Structures are given as C-alpha cells and as structure tokens.
Amino acid sequence: MGLRLLAALTLSCLCGCATARALSAEERAVLDADAAPAVAALQAARFDAATSLSKDALTRHEDNARAAAVLAVSTWRLALHDLATDALTFAASVATSALMRGDYVNRDFLDFAVKRADGRLAEVDSALARAEKDPGFSLELCLACWEVDWNRNGEVDERDRRLLQVEVDARGEELPDGDPRRRPTFRFDAADVSWLRAMVSFQRAALAVIQAWDVDLSGLATNRLDSLRLKLRDAKEAQRAADLILTGLNHARRCRQEVLAETDDDREWLPNPRQESHALPLEVDDALFDTWAGVLDDVEALLRSQRGLSAAEVAQLGDHQWETPPGGFLDVGALLTHPTDLEIQTEELQRARGRQTPQEMEEALRRTFGPAWKDSMPPSQLPSRLLRMRREVDQGQDTLERKLRYLLWLN
C-alpha cells in the first residue's frame, strides 16, 4: 500500500520536456539559485511556503523550471488533500442517507469539490507545461523523509513515516527498519514530466465523468440496490473526459520514448532496461515497455471506437470460466462521445453471472449500456493481454504484483 501511494505522490514532482533550447551554465545557475528557497521548503514538506516561494520565483523568471516543478508538487498535494477530505464528507452523507433512509446527500457540495479539484489539477498541468520547456530540468526529493500527518490523526506517527518508504528490495524481501534504502532520494529529470502530465490528465478525466453523470442514490433509502441509475447531466463533460484520456495517452507515449532514450543513470524514478541506479523494486525489461506501448494503443482504439470490449473475452477474466460465454461488445468510445442515461442492472447481472446463462447476460448488458452495446466490433486486444498475464501468473512464470505493474505503474 505504501508503494502505491509513493508512486502516486511522486508523480507530482516530475517535470521536463525537450521543447526549448538548453540553458547555459550561467543561466541555469541563476534560475536554480532563485528557486533554491522554494525547493528547500518542498524538501522540508513546508508546502504552503513552497507554493508562495515558487510563485515569487516564477514572477521574477517565468521560465524557471525548478520553481514551476515545486509549484506543481505543492498544488497537486493540496488538490489531493482537499479532495480526499471532501470525498470523506460526501461519503458520510451517503452513509447517513442509507442509515436514516432519507436523502442527506448534498450534490451541490460534490459539484463544488469536483470543480475545485479539477481547477487545481489544471494549475498543476499548467505549471508542468512551463517546467517541461527546460530539457535539462532536475529535482532531488526524498519523499519518505517528509514529516507529514498523512492519516490526519493529529500527529506524525509511525504509520505516517512508513507510508512513503520503499518497503521491499528487488527480490521482494522486506527491508529492515532503519535501512537507508527505505528512504531514497530520487533525482527526477526531464523524461518524467510526460508521465505526470498523463496522470493529471487521467485524474481530470475521472472528475469529468463524475460531472457528466448524476448517480441516483434513492435506492440507499430502502436498501434496494438491484439497479444503479446514472442520469446524464452534461454530455460535454463526458466528451471532455474522452479528450483528457486521449491527451493523457499522448503524454504517456512521449514519456515512454523519452525514458527509453535516456543515457544517464542517476537515482532514476522510472528506469529503462539499461539503467541500474533506481531505488524502487521495479524490475524493468523490454517486455514491460512493449506491454506498456500495447496497452496505450489498446486504450486509444477503445476511446476512438475502433475496437470494442468483447463480452466473451472479459467474461473469461473471472475466477470461473464460462463454458459458453456471452456475445456482444461494449463500445467504450460511444459511452463518452455519445453519452446517454445508464441503468446498471446489478441484480440481474449478478444472477446471470451466477447461472452463467449467456443470453440472459447479453440482454442485461444491452439494457445497461443501450446504444453503446454492439452486436459486432473488431475486438480489443486488452482483455487478451490481461488473460495472458493471468495465465502466466497461474503457471508460475511471473508474480501477480509484477503483472499488475504493467498497467498500474506505467499509467
């Protein structure tokens, strides 16, 4: 759990892209010195000070990549912190509604929280766009050294200190307490910025989906969740979600190319197969990068409605194989580009899955997705990639954790 959160938080630190001229040594020295107070504040987890100092530095030199990176980090942390708080508040209102059998859900509050988070993430992306203009960008951070009350219990306790530590080595063996390898200092460089910009795009896409549909929670009042209704609120937000995902895929592709092109080897956050200086226990090889490229192509083909998700293939990803799997395809792109009201027949889908009756499952899926459910489409390769990974795990050729990293670690 700590490693996944470490990955998420570190994404906020990454910057760089070779879209502008390289700075001279004199120019870089001036800009780095001007950004030094903001960097020091960030390294000490003084996020408010880091925000203020980085903005001051950018006022003096708008092309200061290191200051822009600090601003991106502190803004991203604030966005995630407040969004998590707002999510807990909203979840509490949903739970109260279920308990009291009433409607205590404040949807206006949810709109406010989502729009505020999206606005801040847009600021993060804007700061990164400024930082990526410097192909020689670098920033050193020890994330596990931050003294922060992450669990918000009023003190920095042992759970907070261990949250961002590297817990295992490359062989999967737990590192002993006090081992300096638990608290590495990463040197984030220009090849990493596209990865973070991809993550920000995907996060904003998720927020846009929340804005596009309104979930009918009335069933909670009677504890009847045989179906879940999603009423379309804003078709433009659904389209924006699709656009943001495509933008994120482009950033991810650029990240992959830049990482593969790296020739240095200095405390890498995301190494290529030739780099050995990296603290995180991620075994990197050519197959991983090939799978990364394939997944990006698969997702784009789904978003552009060039391929669809085969119900037959998705059904076989479960623990119990279907003798006669259901047919049909989900047009993922149509869900966002031509959105409609959705009614997920949860009880009917579970019943059909339990009985493994393909015709009943097909009809339930058709009623659920409406025009986005197609009788025939060119099948996406994504389910078959997942099935291959599952089979390799079952055959002992690899670990489940490593296979999941194919999709989770590389966006």
C-alpha positions, 0 to 999 in steps of 0.5 A: 500500500505504501508503494502505491501511494509513493508512486502516486505522490511522486508523480507530482514532482516530475517535470521536463520536456525537450521543447526549448533550447538548453540553458547555459551554465550561467543561466541555469545557475541563476534560475536554480539559485532563485528557486533554491528557497522554494525547493528547500521548503518542498524538501522540508514538506513546508508546502504552503511556503513552497507554493508562495516561494515558487510563485515569487520565483516564477514572477521574477523568471517565468521560465524557471523550471525548478520553481514551476516543478515545486509549484506543481508538487505543492498544488497537486498535494493540496488538490489531493488533500482537499479532495480526499477530505471532501470525498470523506464528507460526501461519503458520510452523507451517503452513509447517513442517507442509507442509515436514516433512509432519507436523502442527506446527500448534498450534490451541490457540495460534490459539484463544488469539490469536483470543480475545485479539484479539477481547477487545481489539477489544471494549475498543476498541468499548467505549471508542468507545461512551463517546467517541461520547456527546460530539457535539462530540468532536475529535482532531488526529493526524498519523499519518505523523509517528509514529516507529514500527518498523512492519516490526519490523526493529529500527529506524525506517527509511525504509520505516517513515516512508513507510508512513503518508504520503499518497503521491499528490495528487488527480490521482494524481501522486506527491508529492515527498519532503519535501512537507508534504502527505505528512504531514497532520494530520487533525482527526477529529470526531464523524461518524467514530466510526460508521465505526470502530465498523463496522470493529471490528465487521467485524474481530470478525466475521472472528475469529468465523468463524475460531472457528466453523470448524476448517480441516483442514490434513492435506492440507499433509502430502502436498501434496494440496490438491484439497479444503479441509475446514472442520469446524464447531466452534461454530455460535454463533460463526458466528451471532455473526459474522452479528450483528457484520456486521449491527451493523457495517452499522448503524454504517456507515449512521449514519456515512454520514448523519452525514458527509453532514450535516456543515457544517464543513470542517476537515482532514476524514478522510472528506469529503462532496461539499461539503467541500474541506479533506481531505488524502487523494486521495479524490475524493468525489461523490454517486455514491460515497455512493449506491454506498456506501448500495447496497452496505450494503443489498446486504450486509444482504439477503445476511446476512438471506437475502433475496437470494442470490449468483447463480452466473451473475452472479459467474461473469461477474466473471472475466477470461473470460466464460462463454458459458453460465454456471452456475445456482444461488445461494449463500445467504450468510445460511444459511452463518452462521445455519445453519452446517454442515461445508464441503468446498471442492472446489478441484480440481474447481472449478478444472477446471470453471472451466477447461472452463467446463462449467456443470453440472459447476460447479453440482454442485461448488458444491452439494457445497461449500456443501450446504444453503446452495446454492439452486436459486432466490433473488431475486438480489443486486444486488452482483455487478451493481454490481461488473460495472458498475464493471468495465465502466466501468473497461474503457471508460475512464470511471473508474480501477480504484483509484477503483472499488475505493474504493467498497467498500474505503474506505467499509467 
